[in-house]
Amino acid sequence: MGIFSTLHTGVTGLKASEVQIATTSNNISNANSTFYTRQRVVQTTNGFYTTGGVQVGTGTSVDSIIRLHDEYSYYKLKNASTQLEYTKYLGDTLKEVSQRFPDLQSTGILKDLENYNKAWNDFASNPNENATKVALVKATQTLTESLNNTFSTLGKMQQKVNDDIKSTVDEINRIGEEIATINKQIYGQEALITEHANELRDRRDELELTLSKLVDSVASKNPIDQNSRFDQTITDPGHQYNLSIEGFTIVDGINFHPLKLDYDDKNKSYSIYYETADEKIRDLTGKIKGGQLGAQLDLRGRDYNKLEGKYENGILQGYMDSLDTFAKTLINETNNLYASSAKNSMTSDYINGLQSNIPLMNYDRTIQPGSFDIVIYDEKGDKKATKTITIDVNTTMEDLVRQINFNSDDNGDHNSQNDVDDFINASFSYDPKSNSGLFQINAKSGFKVAIEDKGTNFAGAFSIGGFFSGNNAGNISVKDSILSDPSTLRASLSGVDSGNDMANKIIQLQYDKVNFYNDDGTIDKLTLEEYYRKFTGKIASDGENNEVILASNTTLYNSVYTEYQSKSGVNTNEELAALIQYQSSYGAAAKIVSTVDQMLDTLLGLKS
C-alpha cells in the first residue's frame, strides 16, 4: 500500500464528514420549517485492493442522502387530518347556526310565539277594541319576521357553503396540478438509483397532507420498500404515482385530470363531476366524503330537486325544512280556525302551480282526506244553512267548486230556496301566464260564510279567509287585508263583534297537540312549542355531538402527528449530538491527513 493511497483514504473521510456535517446542519436549520423530513447520509466503503495477500480498504464514499420518511405513519396522519378537518368545518358552521336560535328568556322565536299567544288572549278578552287588534297584528308581524329572517339566514349560510365548495374544488385542482408538475421534476432529478429528490418529495408530501384536509383522497405509490438501515421502516422510493378521489384518478404520474364544476345559474347550485378518458360524465356530488369538501356537501345537501327548488338532503336543509314545517303548521292550524269566523267573502292566496284538475292531496301533502262544512250566517249571527264537502285522494278544485255550488237540500226541509248554494257562489280561476290559481267564495248581501274544518286542512293550506298568508317560514306573513285594516279582525264564529268563541279556539291551539307533516314523510303529533323545542334541541344536540367527535379526532391527530414527527421530524438535540459525532469524525480524518503529511516530510528529509 502506498503512502499516497493512505492520504486518499483520509481525504475520503474528510469529504464524507463534510457531507454529514452539511446534512445535519441542514436538518437543524429546517427544524422549524412548515414541512420538512429529516435527512441522513448513506455512507459506504470505497472498496479495497489486494496487496501482499491482504485486502486493504481505500476509504469511504457517500452513496446518497435519504430522508427518514415512514409511509405508514404518514398515511395515518393524512387519514387523521381528513377526519379532523371534516369535524372542524362542520363544528364552525353548527356553532353559527346555534347562535341564530338563542331562545333566551327575552329573545328568540319562542318568546315571539309567547307574545303572539298573549296578544290573542288580550284580543279575545276585548274583541271590540281596536287597540287589541292592532297589538295582535304587531305581535304577529314580529313573530313572522323572526321566522322570515331566521330562514333567510339559514339560506345565506347554505349559499355560503355552496360558494365554499367552488373554492375547495379549485384548491383541490391547484394541488393536483402542482403534484403532477413535481412528479415530472422528480423523474428528471432521480435519473440514477442513488439520487433522491428529497426536497421535491417533501413538497409533494406537504401537498398531499394539505389535500387530505380538503377531501378524502388515496395516493398510490409503487413500489413501497421496507428499509430498516435507519429509523424509517416503509419508504416510497418509486416513480409510479396515482392520486385518486372516490376511485377517479386526478393525478397519474405527470398527468393531471381535474375535478369539474357544473353551475346551475337559476338555482345557484354547484355539482361536482369527473370526465373520463372516453368523455363520459361521472357525477361525484353524492360520493365525495371526508375533509372540508365532504363537510360542505353534507351541510349544504347533495341532491338538488329542481322541481321544489331545494336540496333533498343536507344538515342545513334539514333545519330549514323543520322551520318550514313549524311555520306551515302554524299557518294551517291558525287559518283553519280563523276561517270558521264568518265573513262576507273568502279568498285564498294565489296558489302557484295549482290547476283546476290537479288532485289537492298531490299538490299539498298537508291536505288530508275527510270533510269540512260550509256554514252560512245572516247579519245577526244566526246560522242559516250548512253543507258538508268531502275530500279524497282524487278531489280537485274543480270537484270542490262543483260540490259547493251543487243545488242540494242542505236543510232537509224540501225548500230549494234556503240552502248553501242559494246564499253563496264558489269559483276557482287559473292564470296560465302567472301559473297560479285563486279560490273564492262570495256571499250574497246580508249573509256571511265560514268554513269549519274537520281535519282536511283545506282552508288552512290555501289561506282561504285565513289570518296568515304564505306556506313556509320564508314567506309567512299576516294576511294583507288584515295588515292594511286591523279593524276587520273578528273574534267570533258568527262574525259579529260581541263574541270571542273563535279567538278562544286559537288561544287553545297553543296547548293542543297537532300533526306536523315533516319533509321526510314522518308525522309528529306535538304542540307548537314542543315541536319548536324539539327542533332547536336537535340543533344543540348536533353541535354537542360534533364537539365530542372533534375532541376525539383532535386527540387522535395529535397522537398520530407525534408518532410521525418522532420518525420524520427534526429533533434538535439528536441532531446536535450527531453534529458533535461528525465533527469528531472530521477531526480524526484530518489527523490521518496530517499524519501522512508528517510521513512525507520525514521521507523527503531522508532523501535530502
C-alpha positions as CSV (number, residue, x, y, z in Angstrom):
1,M,0.0,0.0,0.0
2,G,1.4,3.4,-1.0
3,I,1.6,6.5,1.2
4,F,-0.5,8.4,-1.3
5,S,-3.2,5.8,-1.1
6,T,-3.3,6.3,2.7
7,L,-3.6,10.1,2.0
8,H,-6.6,9.4,-0.3
9,T,-8.2,7.3,2.4
10,G,-8.0,10.2,4.8
11,V,-9.3,12.6,2.2
12,T,-12.4,10.4,1.6
13,G,-13.1,10.5,5.3
14,L,-12.8,14.3,5.3
15,K,-15.3,14.6,2.3
16,A,-17.7,12.2,3.9
17,S,-17.7,14.0,7.2
18,E,-18.2,17.3,5.3
19,V,-21.3,15.9,3.7
20,Q,-22.5,14.5,7.1
21,I,-22.0,17.9,8.8
22,A,-23.7,19.8,5.9
23,T,-26.7,17.4,6.0
24,T,-27.0,17.7,9.8
25,S,-26.7,21.5,9.6
26,N,-29.5,21.5,7.0
27,N,-31.7,19.4,9.4
28,I,-31.0,21.9,12.3
29,S,-31.7,24.9,10.0
30,N,-35.1,23.4,9.0
31,A,-36.2,22.3,12.5
32,N,-39.0,24.9,12.3
33,S,-39.8,24.6,8.7
34,T,-43.5,24.1,7.9
35,F,-43.0,20.7,6.4
36,Y,-39.5,19.1,6.4
37,T,-38.4,15.5,6.6
38,R,-35.0,15.0,8.3
39,Q,-32.3,13.6,6.1
40,R,-29.4,11.2,6.7
41,V,-26.3,10.4,4.7
42,V,-25.9,6.8,3.4
43,Q,-22.2,6.2,3.7
44,T,-20.5,3.0,2.3
45,T,-16.9,1.7,1.9
46,N,-15.0,2.9,-1.1
47,G,-13.8,-0.6,-2.0
48,F,-10.4,-2.3,-1.5
49,Y,-7.4,-3.6,-3.3
50,T,-5.2,-6.7,-2.6
51,T,-1.5,-6.4,-1.8
52,G,0.8,-9.0,-0.3
53,G,-2.2,-11.3,0.0
54,V,-4.2,-9.0,2.2
55,Q,-7.2,-6.7,1.4
56,V,-6.6,-3.0,2.1
57,G,-9.5,-0.6,2.2
58,T,-9.4,2.6,0.2
59,G,-11.6,4.8,2.4
60,T,-15.3,5.7,2.3
61,S,-17.8,7.2,-0.1
62,V,-21.2,8.9,0.2
63,D,-23.8,6.7,-1.5
64,S,-26.8,9.1,-1.3
65,I,-28.7,11.3,1.0
66,I,-32.1,9.9,2.0
67,R,-35.0,11.3,4.0
68,L,-36.3,9.4,7.0
69,H,-39.8,9.1,5.8
70,D,-42.2,6.4,7.1
71,E,-45.1,6.0,4.6
72,Y,-47.3,4.1,7.1
73,S,-47.2,6.8,9.8
74,Y,-47.7,9.4,7.1
75,Y,-50.8,7.5,5.8
76,K,-52.2,7.5,9.3
77,L,-51.5,11.3,9.6
78,K,-53.4,12.0,6.4
79,N,-56.4,10.0,7.5
80,A,-56.5,11.7,10.9
81,S,-56.2,15.1,9.1
82,T,-59.2,14.3,6.9
83,Q,-61.4,13.4,9.8
84,L,-60.2,16.4,11.9
85,E,-60.9,18.9,9.2
86,Y,-64.3,17.4,8.5
87,T,-65.5,17.9,12.1
88,K,-63.8,21.3,12.3
89,Y,-65.6,22.8,9.4
90,L,-68.9,21.1,10.5
91,G,-68.4,22.5,14.0
92,D,-67.8,26.0,12.9
93,T,-71.0,26.1,10.9
94,L,-73.1,24.4,13.6
95,K,-71.9,26.9,16.1
96,E,-73.1,29.7,13.8
97,V,-76.4,28.0,13.4
98,S,-76.9,27.7,17.1
99,Q,-76.4,31.4,17.5
100,R,-79.4,32.0,15.3
101,F,-81.7,30.2,17.9
102,P,-80.8,31.8,21.2
103,D,-84.3,31.3,22.7
104,L,-83.3,33.2,25.9
105,Q,-86.0,34.5,28.3
106,S,-86.2,37.8,26.5
107,T,-85.3,37.0,22.8
108,G,-85.9,34.3,20.2
109,I,-88.8,32.9,18.2
110,L,-90.1,31.0,21.3
111,K,-90.5,34.4,23.1
112,D,-92.2,35.9,20.0
113,L,-94.6,32.9,20.0
114,E,-95.4,33.6,23.6
115,N,-96.1,37.2,22.9
116,Y,-98.3,36.2,19.9
117,N,-100.4,33.9,22.1
118,K,-100.7,36.6,24.8
119,A,-101.9,39.1,22.1
120,W,-104.7,36.6,21.0
121,N,-105.7,36.3,24.7
122,D,-106.0,40.1,25.0
123,F,-108.0,40.3,21.8
124,A,-110.3,37.5,23.0
125,S,-110.9,39.5,26.2
126,N,-111.6,42.7,24.4
127,P,-112.8,41.7,20.9
128,N,-114.4,45.2,20.2
129,E,-111.3,47.3,21.0
130,N,-109.2,48.4,18.0
131,A,-106.1,48.7,20.3
132,T,-106.1,45.0,21.0
133,K,-106.5,44.3,17.3
134,V,-103.5,46.5,16.3
135,A,-101.5,44.9,19.1
136,L,-102.3,41.4,17.8
137,V,-101.2,42.4,14.3
138,K,-97.9,43.8,15.6
139,A,-97.2,40.8,17.7
140,T,-97.9,38.5,14.7
141,Q,-95.6,40.7,12.5
142,T,-92.8,40.3,15.0
143,L,-93.2,36.5,15.0
144,T,-93.5,36.2,11.2
145,E,-90.5,38.5,10.6
146,S,-88.4,36.4,13.1
147,L,-89.3,33.3,11.1
148,N,-88.6,35.0,7.8
149,N,-85.2,36.4,9.0
150,T,-84.0,33.1,10.6
151,F,-85.0,31.1,7.5
152,S,-83.2,33.7,5.3
153,T,-80.1,33.5,7.4
154,L,-80.0,29.7,7.1
155,G,-80.4,30.1,3.4
156,K,-77.5,32.5,3.2
157,M,-75.4,30.1,5.3
158,Q,-76.3,27.4,2.8
159,Q,-75.3,29.6,-0.1
160,K,-72.0,30.5,1.6
161,V,-71.2,26.8,2.0
162,N,-72.2,26.3,-1.7
163,D,-69.7,29.1,-2.6
164,D,-67.0,27.4,-0.4
165,I,-67.5,24.2,-2.4
166,K,-66.2,26.0,-5.5
167,S,-63.2,27.4,-3.6
168,T,-62.4,24.0,-2.3
169,V,-62.6,22.2,-5.6
170,D,-60.5,24.9,-7.2
171,E,-57.9,24.4,-4.5
172,I,-58.0,20.6,-5.0
173,N,-57.3,21.1,-8.7
174,R,-54.5,23.5,-8.0
175,I,-52.9,21.0,-5.6
176,G,-53.3,18.1,-8.1
177,E,-51.8,20.1,-10.9
178,E,-48.8,21.1,-8.8
179,I,-48.3,17.4,-7.7
180,A,-48.2,16.4,-11.4
181,T,-45.6,19.1,-12.1
182,I,-43.5,17.9,-9.1
183,N,-43.7,14.3,-10.3
184,K,-42.1,15.4,-13.6
185,Q,-39.3,17.2,-11.7
186,I,-38.7,14.2,-9.5
187,Y,-38.4,11.9,-12.5
188,G,-35.9,14.3,-14.0
189,Q,-33.7,14.6,-10.9
190,E,-33.8,10.9,-9.9
191,A,-32.2,9.5,-13.1
192,L,-29.9,7.3,-11.1
193,I,-31.0,5.0,-8.3
194,T,-28.7,6.7,-5.8
195,E,-30.2,10.1,-6.5
196,H,-33.1,11.3,-4.3
197,A,-35.1,14.5,-4.9
198,N,-35.7,14.9,-1.1
199,E,-36.9,18.5,-1.2
200,L,-39.3,17.7,-4.0
201,R,-40.7,14.7,-2.3
202,D,-41.2,16.7,0.9
203,R,-43.1,19.3,-1.1
204,R,-45.3,16.6,-2.6
205,D,-46.0,15.1,0.8
206,E,-46.9,18.6,2.1
207,L,-49.3,19.0,-0.8
208,E,-50.8,15.5,-0.1
209,L,-51.3,16.4,3.5
210,T,-53.0,19.7,2.5
211,L,-55.2,17.8,0.1
212,S,-56.2,15.4,2.9
213,K,-57.7,18.4,4.8
214,L,-59.9,19.2,1.8
215,V,-61.1,15.7,0.8
216,D,-60.6,12.0,1.4
217,S,-58.1,11.0,-1.3
218,V,-55.9,8.0,-1.9
219,A,-52.3,8.3,-3.1
220,S,-50.9,5.1,-4.6
221,K,-47.1,5.0,-4.7
222,N,-45.2,2.0,-6.1
223,P,-43.1,0.3,-5.2
224,I,-43.2,0.7,-1.4
225,D,-40.0,-0.6,0.2
226,Q,-39.2,-1.7,3.8
227,N,-35.8,-0.5,4.9
228,S,-34.5,-0.6,8.5
229,R,-31.0,0.7,8.0
230,F,-32.0,3.9,9.7
231,D,-35.1,5.0,11.6
232,Q,-37.6,4.6,8.8
233,T,-39.4,1.4,8.1
234,I,-41.6,1.9,5.0
235,T,-40.5,4.3,2.3
236,D,-41.7,5.4,-1.2
237,P,-38.7,5.4,-3.5
238,G,-40.6,4.5,-6.7
239,H,-41.8,6.7,-9.6
240,Q,-45.2,5.1,-10.0
241,Y,-47.7,7.6,-8.6
242,N,-51.5,7.7,-8.7
243,L,-53.8,10.1,-6.8
244,S,-57.5,9.4,-6.8
245,I,-60.7,10.6,-5.3
246,E,-63.5,8.1,-4.9
247,G,-61.8,5.8,-7.4
248,F,-61.3,8.5,-10.1
249,T,-57.7,9.5,-10.9
250,I,-56.8,13.1,-10.7
251,V,-53.0,12.6,-10.9
252,D,-51.5,9.8,-12.9
253,G,-47.7,10.3,-12.8
254,I,-47.1,13.6,-14.7
255,N,-50.7,13.8,-16.0
256,F,-53.4,15.8,-14.3
257,H,-57.2,15.2,-14.6
258,P,-59.2,17.9,-12.8
259,L,-62.5,17.7,-11.0
260,K,-65.1,19.9,-12.8
261,L,-67.9,22.0,-11.5
262,D,-71.3,22.4,-13.1
263,Y,-73.1,25.6,-12.0
264,D,-76.9,25.9,-12.2
265,D,-77.3,29.6,-12.6
266,K,-81.0,29.6,-11.9
267,N,-80.7,27.7,-8.6
268,K,-77.2,28.9,-7.8
269,S,-76.0,25.4,-7.1
270,Y,-72.7,23.7,-7.8
271,S,-72.4,20.0,-8.6
272,I,-69.1,18.1,-8.9
273,Y,-68.3,15.8,-11.7
274,Y,-65.4,13.9,-13.4
275,E,-64.9,13.5,-17.1
276,T,-63.3,10.1,-18.0
277,A,-61.0,9.5,-21.0
278,D,-64.0,8.3,-23.1
279,E,-65.7,11.7,-22.3
280,K,-68.3,10.2,-20.0
281,I,-69.5,12.3,-17.2
282,R,-69.4,10.9,-13.7
283,D,-71.3,12.8,-11.0
284,L,-69.3,12.8,-7.8
285,T,-71.5,15.1,-5.7
286,G,-73.2,12.3,-3.9
287,K,-70.0,10.2,-3.5
288,I,-67.3,12.6,-2.2
289,K,-66.6,12.3,1.5
290,G,-64.2,13.5,4.2
291,G,-62.3,16.7,4.7
292,Q,-63.7,20.2,4.2
293,L,-65.4,19.3,0.9
294,G,-67.2,16.3,2.5
295,A,-68.4,18.5,5.3
296,Q,-69.6,21.2,2.9
297,L,-71.6,18.7,0.9
298,D,-73.1,17.2,4.0
299,L,-74.1,20.6,5.3
300,R,-75.5,22.1,2.0
301,G,-77.0,18.9,0.6
302,R,-76.0,16.7,-2.3
303,D,-79.2,16.1,-4.3
304,Y,-80.9,19.2,-5.7
305,N,-84.6,18.9,-6.5
306,K,-85.2,21.4,-9.3
307,L,-89.0,20.9,-9.1
308,E,-89.2,22.0,-5.5
309,G,-86.2,24.4,-5.8
310,K,-84.3,23.0,-2.8
311,Y,-82.0,20.2,-1.7
312,E,-83.4,16.8,-0.8
313,N,-80.8,16.3,2.0
314,G,-78.2,18.2,3.9
315,I,-77.9,19.3,7.6
316,L,-78.7,23.0,6.9
317,Q,-81.5,22.0,4.5
318,G,-82.9,19.7,7.3
319,Y,-83.0,22.7,9.7
320,M,-84.7,24.8,7.0
321,D,-87.2,22.1,6.3
322,S,-88.0,21.8,10.1
323,L,-88.5,25.5,10.3
324,D,-90.8,25.3,7.3
325,T,-92.8,22.6,8.9
326,F,-93.2,24.6,12.1
327,A,-94.3,27.7,10.1
328,K,-96.6,25.7,7.8
329,T,-98.3,24.0,10.7
330,L,-98.8,27.4,12.5
331,I,-100.3,28.7,9.3
332,N,-102.6,25.8,8.6
333,E,-103.9,25.4,12.2
334,T,-104.5,29.1,12.7
335,N,-106.1,29.6,9.3
336,N,-108.3,26.5,9.8
337,L,-109.7,28.1,12.9
338,Y,-109.8,31.7,11.6
339,A,-111.7,30.5,8.5
340,S,-114.5,29.4,10.8
341,S,-115.3,33.0,11.6
342,A,-118.0,34.2,9.2
343,K,-117.1,36.8,6.5
344,N,-118.8,38.4,3.5
345,S,-116.3,36.8,1.2
346,M,-113.4,34.4,1.5
347,T,-110.4,34.4,-0.8
348,S,-107.3,32.2,-0.9
349,D,-103.7,33.3,-1.5
350,Y,-102.6,33.0,-5.1
351,I,-101.7,29.2,-5.4
352,N,-98.7,28.7,-7.5
353,G,-98.9,25.8,-10.0
354,L,-102.3,24.6,-9.0
355,Q,-104.6,24.0,-11.9
356,S,-108.3,23.0,-11.5
357,N,-107.7,19.4,-12.5
358,I,-104.8,18.6,-10.1
359,P,-105.7,16.4,-7.1
360,L,-105.3,18.6,-4.0
361,M,-103.6,15.9,-1.9
362,N,-100.9,15.6,-4.7
363,Y,-100.3,19.3,-4.6
364,D,-100.0,19.8,-0.8
365,R,-99.2,16.8,1.4
366,T,-100.7,18.5,4.5
367,I,-104.2,18.3,2.9
368,Q,-105.9,15.1,4.3
369,P,-108.9,13.1,3.2
370,G,-112.1,14.0,5.1
371,S,-114.6,16.8,5.1
372,F,-115.3,20.4,6.0
373,D,-118.5,22.3,6.4
374,I,-119.6,25.4,4.6
375,V,-121.7,27.4,7.1
376,I,-124.0,30.4,6.3
377,Y,-124.9,33.1,8.8
378,D,-127.1,36.1,8.5
379,E,-126.1,39.6,9.6
380,K,-127.5,39.0,13.1
381,G,-125.2,36.0,13.5
382,D,-127.8,33.3,13.2
383,K,-126.9,30.1,11.4
384,K,-128.9,29.6,8.2
385,A,-127.5,26.6,6.4
386,T,-124.7,24.1,6.5
387,K,-123.2,21.9,3.7
388,T,-120.6,19.2,4.2
389,I,-117.9,19.0,1.5
390,T,-115.7,15.9,1.1
391,I,-112.1,15.5,0.0
392,D,-110.4,12.3,-1.1
393,V,-107.3,11.4,-3.0
394,N,-108.8,12.3,-6.3
395,T,-110.5,15.6,-5.3
396,T,-109.6,18.6,-7.4
397,M,-110.5,22.3,-7.1
398,E,-113.0,21.7,-9.9
399,D,-114.6,19.0,-7.9
400,L,-114.8,21.2,-4.8
401,V,-116.4,24.1,-6.6
402,R,-119.0,21.7,-8.1
403,Q,-119.8,20.3,-4.7
404,I,-120.2,23.7,-3.1
405,N,-122.3,25.2,-5.9
406,F,-124.4,22.0,-6.3
407,N,-128.2,22.6,-5.7
408,S,-128.8,20.3,-2.8
409,D,-131.4,20.3,0.1
410,D,-128.9,21.1,2.8
411,N,-131.5,21.9,5.5
412,G,-133.6,18.8,4.7
413,D,-136.8,20.9,4.5
414,H,-137.6,20.3,0.8
415,N,-137.2,24.1,0.3
416,S,-134.9,24.8,-2.6
417,Q,-134.5,28.5,-1.8
418,N,-132.7,28.3,1.6
419,D,-129.7,26.1,1.0
420,V,-126.0,26.9,0.9
421,D,-125.9,27.3,-2.8
422,D,-128.6,29.9,-2.6
423,F,-126.5,32.2,-0.4
424,I,-123.0,31.9,-1.9
425,N,-121.1,31.3,-5.1
426,A,-117.7,29.5,-5.2
427,S,-115.2,29.8,-8.0
428,F,-111.7,28.8,-9.0
429,S,-109.7,30.6,-11.7
430,Y,-106.3,29.6,-13.1
431,D,-104.0,32.1,-14.9
432,P,-101.5,30.3,-17.2
433,K,-99.3,33.4,-17.6
434,S,-98.6,33.5,-13.8
435,N,-99.1,29.8,-13.4
436,S,-101.3,30.4,-10.3
437,G,-104.8,29.8,-9.2
438,L,-107.3,31.7,-7.0
439,F,-110.2,30.2,-5.0
440,Q,-113.1,32.5,-3.9
441,I,-116.4,32.2,-2.1
442,N,-118.7,35.2,-2.2
443,A,-121.8,35.5,0.0
444,K,-125.0,37.4,-1.1
445,S,-125.8,40.7,0.5
446,G,-126.9,40.3,4.1
447,F,-125.2,36.9,4.6
448,K,-121.7,35.6,5.7
449,V,-119.9,32.4,5.0
450,A,-117.5,30.4,7.2
451,I,-115.5,27.1,6.7
452,E,-115.4,24.7,9.7
453,D,-112.6,22.2,9.0
454,K,-112.8,18.6,10.2
455,G,-109.2,17.6,9.6
456,T,-108.7,18.3,5.9
457,N,-106.5,21.4,6.4
458,F,-108.2,22.8,3.2
459,A,-108.8,26.3,4.4
460,G,-105.5,26.5,6.3
461,A,-103.3,25.2,3.5
462,F,-104.6,27.7,0.9
463,S,-105.3,30.6,3.4
464,I,-108.9,30.8,2.4
465,G,-110.3,33.5,4.6
466,G,-107.3,33.0,6.8
467,F,-105.3,35.0,9.2
468,F,-101.8,34.1,7.7
469,S,-100.6,34.2,4.2
470,G,-97.7,32.0,2.9
471,N,-96.9,28.4,3.2
472,N,-93.4,28.2,4.7
473,A,-91.0,30.0,7.1
474,G,-89.7,32.1,4.3
475,N,-93.0,33.8,3.2
476,I,-95.2,33.5,6.3
477,S,-97.0,36.9,6.9
478,V,-100.2,38.5,8.1
479,K,-102.9,38.5,5.5
480,D,-102.7,41.7,3.5
481,S,-106.4,42.6,4.1
482,I,-105.8,42.3,7.9
483,L,-102.5,44.1,7.8
484,S,-104.0,47.1,6.0
485,D,-107.1,47.3,8.2
486,P,-106.7,45.5,11.6
487,S,-110.3,46.6,12.5
488,T,-111.6,43.9,10.2
489,L,-110.5,41.2,12.7
490,R,-113.3,39.3,14.2
491,A,-113.1,37.0,17.3
492,S,-116.5,35.2,16.9
493,L,-117.6,32.3,14.8
494,S,-120.7,34.1,13.6
495,G,-118.7,37.2,12.6
496,V,-120.4,39.6,15.0
497,D,-118.3,41.9,17.2
498,S,-119.6,40.7,20.6
499,G,-118.4,37.1,20.5
500,N,-115.0,35.6,21.1
501,D,-115.6,31.8,20.6
502,M,-113.3,31.6,17.5
503,A,-110.5,33.6,19.3
504,N,-110.7,31.2,22.3
505,K,-110.1,28.3,19.9
506,I,-106.9,29.9,18.6
507,I,-105.8,30.5,22.3
508,Q,-106.4,26.8,23.0
509,L,-104.3,25.9,19.9
510,Q,-101.1,26.6,21.9
511,Y,-102.0,23.7,24.2
512,D,-103.3,21.2,21.6
513,K,-101.2,18.5,20.0
514,V,-101.4,18.8,16.2
515,N,-99.9,17.0,13.3
516,F,-96.6,18.2,11.9
517,Y,-96.0,16.8,8.5
518,N,-92.2,16.6,8.2
519,D,-90.4,16.8,4.8
520,D,-89.2,13.2,5.2
521,G,-92.7,11.9,5.3
522,T,-92.9,11.4,9.1
523,I,-95.6,12.9,11.3
524,D,-95.0,14.4,14.8
525,K,-98.1,15.0,17.0
526,L,-96.9,17.7,19.3
527,T,-97.9,21.2,20.5
528,L,-96.3,24.2,18.6
529,E,-93.9,24.8,21.5
530,E,-92.9,21.2,21.8
531,Y,-92.1,20.9,18.1
532,Y,-90.0,24.1,18.2
533,R,-88.1,22.9,21.3
534,K,-87.5,19.5,19.6
535,F,-86.2,21.3,16.5
536,T,-83.9,23.6,18.5
537,G,-82.9,20.7,20.7
538,K,-81.7,18.8,17.6
539,I,-79.5,21.8,16.6
540,A,-78.0,21.9,20.0
541,S,-77.5,18.1,20.0
542,D,-75.9,18.1,16.6
543,G,-73.4,20.7,17.8
544,E,-72.6,18.9,21.0
545,N,-72.2,15.6,19.3
546,N,-69.8,17.1,16.8
547,E,-67.8,18.7,19.6
548,V,-67.3,15.3,21.2
549,I,-66.2,13.8,17.9
550,L,-64.0,16.8,17.2
551,A,-62.3,16.4,20.6
552,S,-61.7,12.7,19.8
553,N,-60.4,13.5,16.3
554,T,-58.1,16.2,17.7
555,T,-56.6,13.7,20.2
556,L,-56.1,11.1,17.5
557,Y,-54.5,13.7,15.2
558,N,-52.1,14.9,17.9
559,S,-51.2,11.3,18.7
560,V,-50.5,10.4,15.1
561,Y,-48.7,13.6,14.5
562,T,-46.4,12.9,17.4
563,E,-45.7,9.5,16.1
564,Y,-44.9,10.9,12.6
565,Q,-42.7,13.6,14.0
566,S,-40.7,11.0,16.0
567,K,-39.8,9.2,12.8
568,S,-39.6,12.0,10.3
569,G,-39.3,15.3,12.2
570,V,-36.2,17.0,13.3
571,N,-35.1,16.5,16.9
572,T,-32.6,19.3,17.6
573,N,-30.9,17.6,20.5
574,E,-30.4,14.5,18.4
575,E,-29.0,16.5,15.5
576,L,-26.6,18.4,17.8
577,A,-25.3,15.1,19.2
578,A,-24.8,13.8,15.6
579,L,-23.0,17.1,14.7
580,I,-20.5,16.5,17.5
581,Q,-20.0,12.9,16.3
582,Y,-19.4,14.0,12.7
583,Q,-17.1,16.8,13.9
584,S,-15.0,14.2,15.7
585,S,-15.0,12.1,12.6
586,Y,-13.8,15.1,10.6
587,G,-11.1,15.7,13.1
588,A,-10.0,12.1,13.0
589,A,-9.9,12.1,9.2
590,A,-7.9,15.3,9.3
591,K,-5.5,13.6,11.7
592,I,-4.9,10.9,9.1
593,V,-4.1,13.6,6.5
594,S,-1.7,15.5,8.9
595,T,0.0,12.2,9.9
596,V,0.6,11.3,6.2
597,D,1.9,14.9,5.7
598,Q,4.4,14.3,8.5
599,M,5.4,11.0,7.0
600,L,6.0,12.7,3.7
601,D,8.1,15.3,5.4
602,T,10.2,12.6,7.1
603,L,10.5,10.7,3.8
604,L,11.7,13.8,1.9
605,G,14.1,14.6,4.7
606,L,15.8,11.2,4.4
607,K,16.3,11.7,0.7
608,S,17.8,15.1,1.2
